[in-house]
C-alpha cells in the first residue's frame, strides 16, 4: 500500500536542490551519539563530537526563520523564511524557497581567512540544548604555529521576536592579535535577484539586503546589527561581493582575553510586510535596542513556559527521549505568529513537499499543539481560514457547493498547489473533512468563543455543504463515490471508510456547531449523518477499506484507516473496531511490505503510532509498546534526534511523525478524548513497561490543568 502522498518521496527533490547547496550541508545519517540530560530540567542536550562522517545538520527555528548550521556554523548554511516562496523548477507551482544565510561570518588573522582554510579549523563539539533552543559550537582555528584561536559560537532563534535570528562568536586568542570579522548576508544558491544591497539614506544599519525570489513570486528583507560588547570595533564601509553584501570589523584582542562579536539578524518576507527590506531594518534595530542578552533571556523564558507542557513518561527512558525531541522540533517550527501553515518538514528544508500544508496539520498535530500552545493552534487554523475563499472557488470548479480544501495548500494563499504529476491533487479529497474536524476539535479543546463565529462555524458550514453536494443518496444510504482515500495505491474507489466516517463526524459537528452559533442546521445534515454508507463485511463483522476491495491476501488491500481515527473518537462500536483491528493485525505477517507495517522497510512513523494507539485502546499493551518503539526507532536520526518520514529516506525533521507521537501518548494512551463533556471518556491504557504519563500543564477549554494518567483508571485533569 502507498500512503498519503508519501509516494512523492525522493522523486520530489527539486532540480534546484542539487545545485543550491553542497550535498555535505544536508548530510546523511551518521554514527550514534547519546544525548545528555540537563540535570536541572531533565531535558536532553543533543551533542556531536565526532565529525569524521557527514551527518544531517542541526536545525534551529522559531516558526518564522529556520536555519541548518553545519559543523562550522559560520559557513553558509541552508535557510528558509516563512512566506518567502518561488515558482518551483521544474514543476511550476508555488514552493518554499531557499533564503540567504544571514549569519555567515569569516574571521581573518594575518591575512589567513577561516572560511578559506577549513584545513586549519578543528570542530571539537556541537551541543543543542533543547531546554533553551540554543546551539553551541566549539572549534579551534590555528592560522600559525604561534597562534591559536579558541572559538565558541552560540546561535538561537528568539521566540520573543520571531523575525530575528541571533549569533554570538566568543573568540580567545593565545597572543595579542588584530582580528578582522567579515559578516555576509550570503545569497549563494538562492534563486532570484537582489534589489537592495545598501541602506536607505540617513539609515543606521550594519548590513541590509532586499531579495526577490525566482520568478518574482515574493520578496525578502534581511538586515544585520553587529554588536561588540567587549570594546569598539573599527567598521569598514560595506561592499558587495558575488555572494552578497558584506563589511569588515577590526577588533584588537589581547592574548588569553575573550572578545565577543554578536549578530542580530532580521528576516522578513513580504507576506508579513509589503516593504520587507525596510521592515527588516526596523526589526533588526528593535533587536539591537533590546540587546543580545535580553533576547537570549526572553527566549529562555519562552521555552521554559512551553516546556511546562512536556509529556513525561515513567518506565521508558527511550520513549521519553523521542517525546522530548518531538515536543522540541514541533514547537520550534511553529509560532503564534506563523501565517503560512505547517509544512511537514517545517522550515528545515524546501525540497520535500515544498513548504505545502497537508492533512498532517489537522489529523496528526493540531491536538497536541492546542493543549500546549492554543494561540499557535489558532494561527494554523487562521491559515486555513484565509484560504476559505479559494476552497469555495475550488468546490465550484468541481461542480460542488461549499468549500473543498486543497490536498497541498500553498504557503501564500492556501490554495491547491499539488504538483500536477501527482493525482493526489484531485483525488485525495478527504483533506476537506480533515480540515473541518481540526476546526471542531480546536473549538472543543479551547472553548474559543470569538473563533466560533469567525472561524469554526463558517468552515463547518461550508464543508457540510460540500459533503452534501459531493455525495448521493441511494438504497444503501448516503454514498461518496470516486475518490482516493489515504491509500494512494487505489486512486478511484467509492465509499472509502476513512472518508465516510470523517464526513459523518463532520456532519454531526456541523449540526451541533450550528446550535452553538444560534443557527438552525438543514434537516438534510442529520439525514446524511445518520445514513452515511460505511462498507462492512457482515460475515466477518469488520470495516472494509472501501467498496469491493481486493482479496485480503493481496498486497493492494488497504490497512490501518480505522487506526487513524481512534484518537479522534471514531463513531464505531467497540466490537467493530476490535474486529477490524484484529483482522488487519493478522495480515501483517503475510504482507510485511506496506507503509503501515511497523517492521517493514517502508514503515511510516505516524501510521505505526496510530496502530499503537489502537492496540493500547484495545488492551494489547505489549503490542502497543512494540508498535510505539517501532514508530520512532526505525526513523531516528543521530546526532540531533530528528526523525525521517520513513526508514529508507536520508532527510529528517518530519514534523508529522513528531505530532503523531505526542498525539498517540496524550490521547491514545491516556484515554482522553476532546468533547463537550468530560474528556476522561476511557480509562488510560498504557503500553507494557509504562507506569505513568504526566503533563504539568495542558489547556482544557481555556483553563490550565495538570494531567496524570495511570494504567486502568481514567486520567486525572487537576486544576492548577
C-alpha positions as CSV (number, residue, x, y, z in Angstrom):
1,X,0.0,0.0,0.0
2,X,1.1,3.5,-0.8
3,X,0.1,6.0,1.9
4,X,-0.9,9.7,1.8
5,X,1.0,11.5,-0.9
6,X,4.2,9.9,0.5
7,X,4.8,8.3,-2.9
8,X,6.3,11.6,-3.8
9,X,9.2,10.9,-1.5
10,X,12.6,11.2,-3.1
11,X,11.1,11.9,-6.5
12,X,10.1,15.3,-5.3
13,X,13.6,16.6,-5.0
14,X,13.7,19.8,-6.9
15,X,16.3,20.1,-9.6
16,X,17.3,23.2,-7.8
17,X,18.1,21.4,-4.6
18,X,21.0,19.6,-6.1
19,X,22.7,22.8,-7.1
20,X,21.6,25.2,-4.4
21,X,23.7,23.8,-1.6
22,X,26.6,21.3,-1.4
23,X,25.3,17.8,-0.5
24,X,27.6,17.8,2.5
25,X,25.5,20.6,4.1
26,X,22.5,18.3,4.2
27,X,24.3,15.2,5.2
28,X,23.3,11.6,5.7
29,X,22.6,9.7,8.9
30,X,25.9,9.4,10.9
31,X,27.1,7.5,13.9
32,X,25.2,7.2,17.1
33,X,25.5,10.0,19.7
34,X,23.9,9.5,23.1
35,X,22.1,12.6,24.3
36,X,23.0,14.1,27.6
37,X,20.5,15.4,30.1
38,X,20.3,18.8,31.8
39,X,20.5,17.9,35.5
40,X,18.1,20.7,36.5
41,X,15.4,20.2,33.9
42,X,15.9,16.6,32.7
43,X,15.7,17.8,29.1
44,X,18.1,16.4,26.6
45,X,21.3,18.0,25.2
46,X,21.9,16.5,21.8
47,X,25.7,16.5,21.3
48,X,28.0,15.8,18.4
49,X,31.7,15.3,19.0
50,X,32.7,13.0,16.1
51,X,32.9,14.9,12.8
52,X,34.7,12.2,10.8
53,X,31.5,11.5,8.9
54,X,28.9,13.7,7.4
55,X,25.5,13.8,9.1
56,X,22.3,15.7,9.0
57,X,23.0,19.3,10.3
58,X,21.3,20.8,13.3
59,X,18.1,22.7,12.9
60,X,17.1,25.9,14.7
61,X,13.8,27.7,14.1
62,X,11.2,29.8,15.8
63,X,8.4,29.3,13.2
64,X,9.3,32.3,11.0
65,X,13.0,31.6,10.3
66,X,14.7,28.2,10.0
67,X,18.5,27.6,9.6
68,X,20.6,24.4,9.3
69,X,24.1,25.2,10.6
70,X,26.7,22.7,9.7
71,X,29.6,21.7,11.9
72,X,31.1,25.1,11.2
73,X,28.1,27.3,11.8
74,X,29.9,30.4,10.4
75,X,29.8,29.0,6.9
76,X,26.9,29.3,4.5
77,X,24.0,27.1,5.6
78,X,20.5,26.3,4.3
79,X,17.9,28.8,5.4
80,X,14.2,29.2,5.0
81,X,11.9,32.0,5.9
82,X,8.1,31.9,6.4
83,X,6.4,33.3,3.3
84,X,9.4,33.5,1.1
85,X,8.4,31.4,-1.9
86,X,9.3,30.9,-5.6
87,X,7.8,29.2,-8.6
88,X,9.3,25.7,-8.4
89,X,11.7,24.4,-11.0
90,X,10.6,22.3,-12.9
91,X,7.1,21.8,-11.5
92,X,6.0,25.5,-11.7
93,X,3.8,25.6,-8.6
94,X,4.4,27.8,-5.5
95,X,7.1,26.4,-3.3
96,X,9.0,27.5,-0.2
97,X,12.3,29.0,-1.4
98,X,15.8,28.7,-0.1
99,X,16.8,32.0,1.5
100,X,20.1,33.9,2.1
101,X,22.0,32.7,5.2
102,X,22.3,35.8,7.5
103,X,24.9,34.5,10.0
104,X,27.9,33.7,7.7
105,X,31.0,35.3,9.3
106,X,34.6,34.9,8.2
107,X,37.5,35.6,10.6
108,X,40.8,36.8,9.2
109,X,44.1,36.8,11.1
110,X,47.3,38.0,9.5
111,X,45.7,37.5,6.1
112,X,44.5,34.0,6.7
113,X,40.7,33.5,6.5
114,X,38.9,30.9,8.5
115,X,36.3,30.0,5.8
116,X,39.0,29.8,3.1
117,X,41.2,27.4,5.2
118,X,38.9,24.7,6.6
119,X,42.1,22.6,7.0
120,X,43.2,24.9,9.8
121,X,39.9,24.6,11.6
122,X,39.1,21.8,14.1
123,X,35.5,21.3,15.1
124,X,35.5,20.0,18.6
125,X,31.9,19.8,19.8
126,X,28.4,20.9,19.0
127,X,25.6,20.9,21.6
128,X,21.9,21.5,21.1
129,X,20.2,22.4,24.4
130,X,16.5,21.6,23.9
131,X,15.6,23.4,27.1
132,X,16.5,26.7,25.5
133,X,16.8,26.1,21.8
134,X,20.5,27.1,21.8
135,X,23.1,25.6,19.6
136,X,26.7,26.0,20.8
137,X,29.7,25.0,18.7
138,X,33.3,24.9,19.9
139,X,36.2,24.9,17.4
140,X,39.8,25.9,17.1
141,X,41.4,28.0,14.3
142,X,45.2,27.7,14.1
143,X,46.4,30.1,11.4
144,X,50.1,29.8,12.6
145,X,52.4,27.8,14.8
146,X,52.5,30.7,17.3
147,X,48.8,31.5,17.3
148,X,45.6,29.6,18.2
149,X,42.1,30.9,18.5
150,X,39.5,29.1,20.7
151,X,36.1,29.9,19.2
152,X,32.7,29.3,20.7
153,X,29.6,30.1,18.5
154,X,26.2,30.5,20.2
155,X,23.1,30.6,17.9
156,X,19.4,30.7,18.8
157,X,16.1,31.7,17.1
158,X,14.3,34.0,19.6
159,X,10.7,33.1,20.3
160,X,10.0,36.5,21.8
161,X,10.8,38.3,18.5
162,X,10.4,35.5,15.8
163,X,11.6,37.7,13.0
164,X,15.1,37.6,14.4
165,X,18.0,35.1,14.5
166,X,20.9,35.6,16.8
167,X,24.6,34.6,16.9
168,X,27.5,35.3,19.3
169,X,31.1,34.5,18.5
170,X,33.3,34.3,21.6
171,X,36.9,34.2,20.5
172,X,40.0,33.8,22.7
173,X,43.5,34.2,21.1
174,X,46.7,32.8,22.6
175,X,48.5,36.0,21.7
176,X,47.8,39.7,21.1
177,X,46.4,40.0,17.6
178,X,44.3,42.1,15.3
179,X,41.1,40.3,14.2
180,X,39.0,41.0,11.2
181,X,35.4,39.8,11.3
182,X,33.6,39.7,8.0
183,X,29.9,39.0,8.1
184,X,28.0,38.4,4.9
185,X,24.3,38.0,4.0
186,X,25.1,35.0,1.8
187,X,22.8,34.6,-1.2
188,X,24.8,31.8,-2.9
189,X,22.5,29.2,-4.4
190,X,19.4,31.3,-3.8
191,X,17.2,31.7,-6.9
192,X,16.3,35.2,-7.7
193,X,17.9,38.6,-7.7
194,X,18.9,41.3,-5.2
195,X,17.1,44.6,-5.4
196,X,18.8,46.3,-2.3
197,X,22.3,46.0,-1.0
198,X,22.7,49.2,0.9
199,X,20.8,51.1,3.5
200,X,18.5,54.0,2.6
201,X,19.8,57.5,3.1
202,X,20.4,58.5,6.8
203,X,19.7,55.0,8.0
204,X,21.9,53.3,10.5
205,X,22.2,49.6,9.9
206,X,25.3,47.3,9.5
207,X,24.1,45.3,6.6
208,X,20.9,45.1,4.6
209,X,19.7,43.1,1.6
210,X,16.4,43.1,-0.4
211,X,15.9,39.9,-2.4
212,X,13.3,38.9,-4.9
213,X,12.7,35.2,-5.3
214,X,12.9,33.2,-8.5
215,X,10.1,34.2,-11.0
216,X,9.4,37.2,-8.8
217,X,6.8,35.4,-6.6
218,X,7.9,37.1,-3.3
219,X,10.4,39.4,-1.7
220,X,12.6,39.0,1.4
221,X,14.3,41.6,3.5
222,X,17.4,40.8,5.7
223,X,19.2,43.3,8.0
224,X,22.0,42.9,10.5
225,X,23.0,44.8,13.6
226,X,26.5,44.0,14.8
227,X,27.4,44.4,18.5
228,X,30.9,44.2,20.0
229,X,30.3,44.4,23.8
230,X,34.0,44.0,24.8
231,X,35.2,47.1,23.0
232,X,34.5,49.2,20.0
233,X,35.3,47.8,16.5
234,X,36.6,49.7,13.6
235,X,33.9,49.5,10.9
236,X,34.9,49.4,7.2
237,X,32.4,50.6,4.6
238,X,30.0,47.9,3.4
239,X,30.6,46.5,-0.1
240,X,29.0,43.9,-2.4
241,X,30.6,40.6,-3.3
242,X,29.4,37.9,-5.7
243,X,27.8,36.2,-2.6
244,X,26.0,39.3,-1.1
245,X,26.6,42.4,0.9
246,X,29.4,42.3,3.4
247,X,31.7,44.5,5.5
248,X,34.7,44.2,7.8
249,X,35.1,44.9,11.5
250,X,38.6,45.3,13.0
251,X,39.0,44.3,16.7
252,X,42.2,44.3,18.7
253,X,42.4,41.3,21.0
254,X,44.7,40.5,23.9
255,X,46.2,37.1,24.4
256,X,44.1,35.0,26.8
257,X,41.2,37.5,26.8
258,X,37.9,36.8,25.1
259,X,36.2,39.1,22.7
260,X,32.6,38.8,21.6
261,X,31.1,39.5,18.2
262,X,27.3,39.5,18.2
263,X,24.9,39.4,15.2
264,X,21.2,40.2,15.5
265,X,19.7,39.5,12.1
266,X,16.1,40.2,11.0
267,X,14.5,38.4,8.1
268,X,11.1,39.4,6.8
269,X,9.1,38.2,3.8
270,X,6.5,40.3,2.0
271,X,3.7,38.1,3.3
272,X,4.3,40.0,6.6
273,X,5.2,43.4,5.2
274,X,4.9,44.9,1.7
275,X,8.4,46.5,2.1
276,X,10.3,43.7,3.7
277,X,13.8,45.2,3.3
278,X,12.8,48.3,5.2
279,X,10.8,46.4,7.9
280,X,13.8,44.1,8.4
281,X,15.9,47.2,9.2
282,X,13.3,48.3,11.8
283,X,13.2,44.9,13.4
284,X,16.9,44.4,13.5
285,X,17.1,47.9,15.1
286,X,14.5,46.8,17.6
287,X,16.6,43.7,18.4
288,X,19.7,45.9,18.9
289,X,17.7,48.2,21.2
290,X,16.7,45.2,23.3
291,X,20.2,43.8,23.2
292,X,21.6,40.3,22.7
293,X,21.4,39.3,26.4
294,X,17.8,40.4,26.7
295,X,16.7,38.5,23.6
296,X,18.5,35.4,25.0
297,X,16.8,35.7,28.4
298,X,13.4,36.2,26.7
299,X,13.9,33.2,24.5
300,X,14.9,31.0,27.5
301,X,11.8,32.2,29.4
302,X,9.6,31.4,26.4
303,X,11.0,27.9,26.2
304,X,10.6,27.4,29.9
305,X,6.9,28.3,29.6
306,X,6.5,25.9,26.6
307,X,8.2,23.1,28.5
308,X,5.6,23.2,31.2
309,X,3.6,21.1,28.7
310,X,6.3,18.5,28.4
311,X,4.9,14.9,28.1
312,X,6.7,12.9,30.9
313,X,6.6,9.1,30.8
314,X,7.6,6.9,33.7
315,X,9.1,3.5,32.8
316,X,10.5,4.1,29.3
317,X,13.5,6.3,29.0
318,X,13.9,5.7,25.3
319,X,10.3,6.8,24.7
320,X,10.9,9.9,26.8
321,X,13.8,10.8,24.5
322,X,11.6,10.5,21.4
323,X,8.8,12.5,23.0
324,X,11.2,15.3,24.1
325,X,12.6,15.5,20.6
326,X,9.0,15.6,19.2
327,X,8.0,18.4,21.5
328,X,11.1,20.4,20.8
329,X,11.1,20.2,17.0
330,X,7.3,20.6,16.6
331,X,7.2,23.7,18.7
332,X,10.5,25.0,17.3
333,X,8.9,25.0,13.8
334,X,5.6,26.8,14.9
335,X,4.7,30.0,16.5
336,X,1.5,32.1,17.2
337,X,2.9,34.5,14.5
338,X,3.0,31.8,11.8
339,X,0.9,32.8,8.8
340,X,1.9,30.1,6.3
341,X,0.6,26.9,7.8
342,X,2.6,23.8,8.9
343,X,4.7,22.2,6.2
344,X,5.6,18.5,7.1
345,X,9.2,19.5,7.4
346,X,8.7,22.9,8.9
347,X,11.3,25.4,7.8
348,X,14.1,22.8,7.9
349,X,14.1,22.4,4.1
350,X,12.3,23.4,0.9
351,X,12.9,20.3,-1.3
352,X,10.4,17.8,0.1
353,X,6.8,18.8,0.0
354,X,7.8,22.3,-0.9
355,X,6.5,24.1,2.2
356,X,2.9,23.0,1.5
357,X,0.4,22.1,4.2
358,X,-1.4,18.8,4.2
359,X,-3.8,16.8,6.4
360,X,-0.8,16.4,8.5
361,X,-1.7,19.5,10.4
362,X,-5.3,18.8,11.5
363,X,-5.2,15.0,11.7
364,X,-1.8,14.4,13.3
365,X,-0.5,17.5,15.0
366,X,-3.2,20.1,15.9
367,X,-4.5,18.5,19.1
368,X,-1.1,18.2,20.9
369,X,-0.4,21.8,19.8
370,X,-3.8,23.1,21.1
371,X,-3.2,21.6,24.5
372,X,0.3,23.1,24.9
373,X,0.0,26.3,22.9
374,X,-3.6,27.3,22.0
375,X,-2.6,30.5,20.2
376,X,-0.3,28.6,17.9
377,X,-3.0,26.1,17.1
378,X,-5.4,29.0,16.3
379,X,-2.7,30.5,14.0
380,X,-2.6,27.3,12.0
381,X,-6.4,27.3,11.6
382,X,-6.3,31.0,10.6
383,X,-4.1,30.0,7.7
384,X,-6.9,27.7,6.6
385,X,-9.5,30.4,7.2
386,X,-7.6,32.8,4.9
387,X,-7.8,30.1,2.2
388,X,-11.5,29.5,2.7
389,X,-12.4,31.7,-0.3
390,X,-10.1,29.6,-2.5
391,X,-11.6,26.4,-1.1
392,X,-15.0,27.7,-2.1
393,X,-13.8,28.5,-5.6
394,X,-12.2,25.1,-5.9
395,X,-15.5,23.4,-4.9
396,X,-17.3,25.4,-7.6
397,X,-14.7,24.3,-10.2
398,X,-15.6,20.7,-9.4
399,X,-19.3,21.4,-9.6
400,X,-19.9,21.2,-5.8
401,X,-21.2,23.7,-3.3
402,X,-19.4,24.8,-0.1
403,X,-15.7,24.5,0.3
404,X,-13.2,21.9,-1.0
405,X,-9.9,22.3,0.8
406,X,-6.7,21.5,-1.1
407,X,-4.6,18.4,-0.7
408,X,-1.4,20.6,-0.8
409,X,-2.1,24.1,0.4
410,X,0.2,26.9,-0.9
411,X,2.1,28.8,1.8
412,X,0.8,32.0,0.4
413,X,-3.0,32.0,-0.2
414,X,-3.7,28.4,1.0
415,X,-4.9,27.4,-2.5
416,X,-4.4,24.0,-4.1
417,X,-0.8,23.7,-5.4
418,X,-0.1,19.9,-5.6
419,X,2.4,19.2,-8.4
420,X,0.4,18.3,-11.5
421,X,2.2,14.9,-11.8
422,X,0.6,13.8,-8.5
423,X,-3.0,12.5,-8.8
424,X,-3.4,13.2,-5.1
425,X,-4.2,16.8,-6.1
426,X,-7.6,15.9,-7.5
427,X,-8.2,12.6,-5.9
428,X,-7.4,12.8,-2.2
429,X,-10.4,14.8,-1.2
430,X,-10.5,13.6,2.4
431,X,-8.4,16.6,3.2
432,X,-11.7,18.6,3.3
433,X,-13.3,16.8,6.3
434,X,-9.9,16.5,7.9
435,X,-9.6,20.3,8.0
436,X,-13.2,20.7,9.3
437,X,-12.5,18.2,12.1
438,X,-9.5,20.2,13.1
439,X,-11.6,23.3,13.5
440,X,-14.2,21.4,15.6
441,X,-11.6,19.7,17.8
442,X,-9.9,23.1,18.4
443,X,-13.2,24.6,19.3
444,X,-14.0,21.9,21.8
445,X,-10.4,21.9,23.2
446,X,-10.2,25.7,23.7
447,X,-13.8,27.0,24.1
448,X,-12.6,29.9,22.0
449,X,-15.9,31.8,21.7
450,X,-14.6,34.5,19.4
451,X,-13.3,31.9,16.9
452,X,-16.6,30.0,17.0
453,X,-18.3,32.7,14.9
454,X,-15.2,33.9,13.0
455,X,-13.8,30.5,12.0
456,X,-15.3,27.3,13.2
457,X,-18.8,27.8,12.1
458,X,-18.0,29.3,8.7
459,X,-15.7,26.4,7.9
460,X,-18.0,23.6,9.2
461,X,-21.0,25.1,7.4
462,X,-19.0,25.3,4.1
463,X,-17.7,21.7,4.5
464,X,-21.1,20.3,5.4
465,X,-22.5,21.9,2.2
466,X,-19.7,20.4,0.2
467,X,-20.3,16.9,1.7
468,X,-24.0,17.3,0.8
469,X,-23.2,18.2,-2.8
470,X,-20.4,15.7,-3.0
471,X,-22.4,12.6,-2.2
472,X,-25.6,10.9,-3.4
473,X,-28.5,9.2,-1.6
474,X,-29.1,5.6,-2.7
475,X,-30.7,2.5,-1.3
476,X,-27.6,2.0,0.9
477,X,-27.8,5.4,2.3
478,X,-25.5,8.4,1.6
479,X,-22.6,7.4,-0.6
480,X,-19.5,9.3,-1.6
481,X,-18.1,7.8,-4.8
482,X,-15.0,8.2,-7.0
483,X,-12.1,9.4,-4.9
484,X,-8.8,8.5,-3.4
485,X,-8.5,7.6,0.3
486,X,-5.4,7.7,2.5
487,X,-4.1,4.8,0.4
488,X,-2.6,6.4,-2.8
489,X,-2.4,2.9,-4.4
490,X,-6.1,2.9,-5.2
491,X,-6.9,6.2,-6.9
492,X,-10.6,5.7,-7.9
493,X,-12.8,3.9,-5.3
494,X,-16.1,4.6,-3.6
495,X,-17.2,4.8,0.0
496,X,-13.7,4.9,1.5
497,X,-14.3,4.0,5.1
498,X,-12.0,6.7,6.4
499,X,-13.6,9.4,4.3
500,X,-17.2,8.5,5.0
501,X,-16.6,8.2,8.8
502,X,-14.8,11.5,8.8
503,X,-17.7,13.1,6.9
504,X,-20.1,11.5,9.3
505,X,-18.2,13.1,12.2
506,X,-18.2,16.5,10.4
507,X,-22.0,16.4,9.8
508,X,-22.5,15.7,13.5
509,X,-20.2,18.5,14.4
510,X,-21.8,20.9,11.9
511,X,-25.3,20.3,13.4
512,X,-24.0,20.9,16.9
513,X,-21.9,23.9,15.8
514,X,-25.0,25.5,14.2
515,X,-26.8,25.3,17.5
516,X,-23.8,26.9,19.3
517,X,-23.8,29.7,16.7
518,X,-27.6,30.2,17.0
519,X,-28.4,28.9,13.6
520,X,-30.8,26.1,12.5
521,X,-29.0,23.4,10.5
522,X,-30.7,22.0,7.5
523,X,-32.6,18.7,8.2
524,X,-30.6,17.1,5.4
525,X,-27.4,17.2,7.5
526,X,-28.9,14.9,10.1
527,X,-30.1,12.6,7.5
528,X,-26.7,12.4,5.8
529,X,-25.0,11.8,9.2
530,X,-27.5,9.0,10.1
531,X,-27.4,7.2,6.7
532,X,-23.7,7.5,5.8
533,X,-22.7,4.3,3.9
534,X,-19.9,2.5,5.7
535,X,-18.5,-0.6,3.9
536,X,-18.8,-3.5,6.3
537,X,-18.1,-7.2,5.7
538,X,-21.1,-8.6,7.7
539,X,-19.8,-12.1,7.7
540,X,-16.5,-11.1,9.5
541,X,-18.1,-8.0,11.1
542,X,-15.2,-5.8,10.0
543,X,-15.0,-2.4,8.3
544,X,-13.7,-2.7,4.8
545,X,-11.3,0.0,3.5
546,X,-13.7,0.8,0.6
547,X,-16.3,-0.8,-1.6
548,X,-15.3,-4.1,-3.2
549,X,-11.6,-4.2,-2.1
550,X,-9.3,-6.9,-3.4
551,X,-8.8,-10.1,-1.5
552,X,-7.2,-9.5,1.9
553,X,-4.3,-11.7,0.7
554,X,-3.5,-9.1,-1.9
555,X,-0.7,-6.6,-1.3
556,X,-3.2,-4.0,-2.7
557,X,-5.5,-4.4,0.3
558,X,-5.5,-1.2,2.3
559,X,-4.9,-1.3,6.0
560,X,-5.0,1.0,9.0
561,X,-7.6,3.6,8.1
562,X,-9.6,3.0,11.3
563,X,-6.5,3.4,13.4
564,X,-6.2,6.9,12.0
565,X,-9.4,7.9,13.7
566,X,-9.1,6.2,17.1
567,X,-7.8,9.3,19.0
568,X,-10.4,11.4,17.2
569,X,-13.2,9.2,18.7
570,X,-14.5,7.4,15.6
571,X,-18.2,6.7,15.6
572,X,-17.9,2.9,15.5
573,X,-18.8,0.3,18.1
574,X,-16.0,-1.2,20.1
575,X,-16.8,-4.6,18.6
576,X,-16.4,-3.3,15.0
577,X,-13.1,-1.5,16.0
578,X,-11.7,-4.6,17.7
579,X,-12.7,-7.0,14.9
580,X,-11.2,-4.7,12.2
581,X,-8.0,-4.2,14.2
582,X,-7.6,-7.9,14.9
583,X,-8.2,-8.8,11.3
584,X,-5.8,-6.3,9.9
585,X,-3.1,-7.3,12.5
586,X,-3.4,-10.8,11.2
587,X,-2.4,-9.6,7.8
588,X,0.8,-8.0,9.0
589,X,2.6,-11.4,9.0
590,X,1.7,-12.2,5.4
591,X,2.1,-8.7,3.9
592,X,5.2,-7.2,5.5
593,X,5.9,-4.6,2.9
594,X,3.3,-1.9,3.3
595,X,3.7,1.6,4.6
596,X,1.6,0.7,7.7
597,X,3.7,-2.3,8.6
598,X,5.9,-1.2,11.5
599,X,8.5,-3.8,10.8
600,X,8.7,-3.2,7.1
601,X,11.3,-1.2,5.1
602,X,8.7,1.3,4.3
603,X,7.0,1.9,7.7
604,X,5.9,5.5,8.3
605,X,6.2,6.7,11.8
606,X,2.8,8.5,12.2
607,X,1.0,5.4,10.9
608,X,2.7,3.0,13.2
609,X,2.0,5.3,16.1
610,X,-1.7,5.3,15.2
611,X,-1.8,1.5,15.2
612,X,-0.1,1.6,18.6
613,X,-2.9,3.9,19.9
614,X,-5.4,1.3,18.7
615,X,-3.5,-1.6,20.3
616,X,-3.4,0.2,23.6
617,X,-7.1,1.2,23.5
618,X,-8.0,-2.4,22.9
619,X,-5.8,-3.6,25.8
620,X,-2.9,-5.1,23.8
621,X,-0.3,-3.5,25.9
622,X,2.7,-5.4,24.8
623,X,1.8,-4.9,21.2
624,X,1.3,-1.1,21.8
625,X,4.8,-0.9,23.3
626,X,6.3,-2.7,20.3
627,X,4.5,-0.6,17.8
628,X,5.3,2.7,19.5
629,X,9.0,1.7,19.7
630,X,9.0,0.8,16.0
631,X,7.2,4.1,15.1
632,X,10.3,6.2,16.0
633,X,13.3,3.9,16.4
634,X,13.3,2.9,12.7
635,X,13.4,6.6,11.6
636,X,15.5,8.2,14.4
637,X,18.5,10.2,13.1
638,X,21.5,11.0,15.2
639,X,23.0,13.2,16.5
640,X,20.2,15.7,16.8
641,X,17.2,13.4,17.4
642,X,15.5,14.3,14.2
643,X,13.0,11.9,12.6
644,X,12.8,10.7,9.0
645,X,9.5,10.1,7.3
646,X,10.4,6.5,6.5
647,X,13.4,4.3,7.2
648,X,14.8,4.4,3.6
649,X,15.0,8.2,3.4
650,X,18.1,10.3,4.2
651,X,16.4,13.6,5.1
652,X,14.9,14.3,8.5
653,X,12.8,16.6,10.8
654,X,9.5,15.2,9.7
655,X,7.0,17.1,11.9
656,X,4.1,14.8,11.2
657,X,5.7,11.9,12.9
658,X,6.6,14.1,15.9
659,X,3.0,15.3,16.1
660,X,1.7,11.8,15.9
661,X,3.9,10.5,18.7
662,X,2.7,13.2,21.0
663,X,-1.0,12.7,20.0
664,X,-0.7,9.0,20.5
665,X,0.6,9.3,24.0
666,X,-1.5,12.3,25.1
667,X,-4.8,10.8,23.8
668,X,-4.4,7.2,22.6
669,X,-2.7,6.0,25.8
670,X,-4.3,8.3,28.4
671,X,-7.9,7.6,27.1
672,X,-8.6,11.4,26.8
673,X,-11.0,12.4,24.0
674,X,-11.8,16.0,23.2
675,X,-15.5,16.6,23.5
676,X,-18.1,19.0,25.1
677,X,-18.3,16.9,28.3
678,X,-15.7,15.1,30.3
679,X,-12.5,14.4,28.4
680,X,-11.8,11.3,30.5
681,X,-14.0,9.2,28.4
682,X,-11.9,6.0,28.6
683,X,-9.6,4.5,31.2
684,X,-5.9,5.0,30.4
685,X,-4.3,2.0,28.8
686,X,-0.5,2.3,28.9
687,X,2.0,0.3,26.9
688,X,3.8,-2.5,28.7
689,X,6.5,-1.2,30.9
690,X,5.0,2.3,31.2
691,X,3.7,3.2,34.7
692,X,2.5,6.8,34.3
693,X,2.1,9.7,31.9
694,X,2.2,13.2,33.4
695,X,2.0,16.7,31.9
696,X,2.4,19.6,34.3
697,X,0.2,21.9,32.2
698,X,-2.4,21.3,29.5
699,X,-5.0,23.8,28.4
700,X,-8.5,22.3,28.7
701,X,-11.3,24.6,27.5
702,X,-9.1,27.6,28.2
703,X,-8.1,26.5,31.7
704,X,-4.7,25.2,32.7
705,X,-4.8,21.6,34.1
706,X,-2.3,19.1,35.3
707,X,-2.6,15.7,33.6
708,X,-1.9,12.4,35.4
709,X,-2.7,9.1,33.8
710,X,-2.0,5.7,35.4
711,X,-3.0,2.4,33.8
712,X,-6.5,1.2,34.1
713,X,-8.0,4.3,35.6
714,X,-9.5,7.5,34.0
715,X,-6.8,10.1,33.6
716,X,-6.9,13.0,36.1
717,X,-7.2,16.6,34.9
718,X,-6.3,18.6,38.0
719,X,-6.9,22.3,38.3
720,X,-3.6,24.1,38.9
